[in-house]
Amino acid sequence: MTVEYLHPCIDQQGNTNEKENKQKLVTLFEFSGEKIKRIRHYF
């Protein structure tokens, strides 16, 4: 199963602008039977 989502980024001053500053992330779940075998995050 693959999940794609947007995550707000934080600049070097610690500020975040959720409307303009988003990073697309992908998380991949690998299963063995009904259990999660591995989770991988891609930036």
C-alpha positions in Angstrom: 0.0 0.0 0.0 1.3 3.5 -0.9 0.2 6.7 0.8 0.9 10.2 -0.7 0.4 13.3 1.3 1.5 16.9 1.7 3.4 18.0 4.8 4.1 21.7 5.7 7.8 22.6 5.6 9.5 24.7 8.2 12.0 27.3 7.1 15.4 28.0 8.8 13.8 30.6 11.1 11.3 28.0 12.3 8.3 29.5 10.4 5.8 27.6 8.4 3.5 28.8 5.6 1.0 26.0 5.1 -0.4 27.4 1.9 2.8 28.0 0.0 5.4 25.7 1.6 4.4 22.1 1.4 6.5 19.0 0.6 5.1 16.0 -1.1 5.9 12.8 0.8 5.2 9.2 0.0 5.0 6.3 2.5 5.2 2.7 1.3 3.8 -0.1 3.5 4.9 -3.7 2.8 2.8 -6.5 4.3 3.5 -10.1 5.3 0.1 -11.7 5.6 -2.0 -9.2 7.6 1.0 -7.7 9.4 3.1 -4.7 8.4 6.6 -6.0 7.4 8.3 -2.7 6.5 7.5 1.0 6.3 9.5 3.3 4.0 9.3 7.0 3.8 10.3 8.9 0.6 10.9 12.6 0.5 
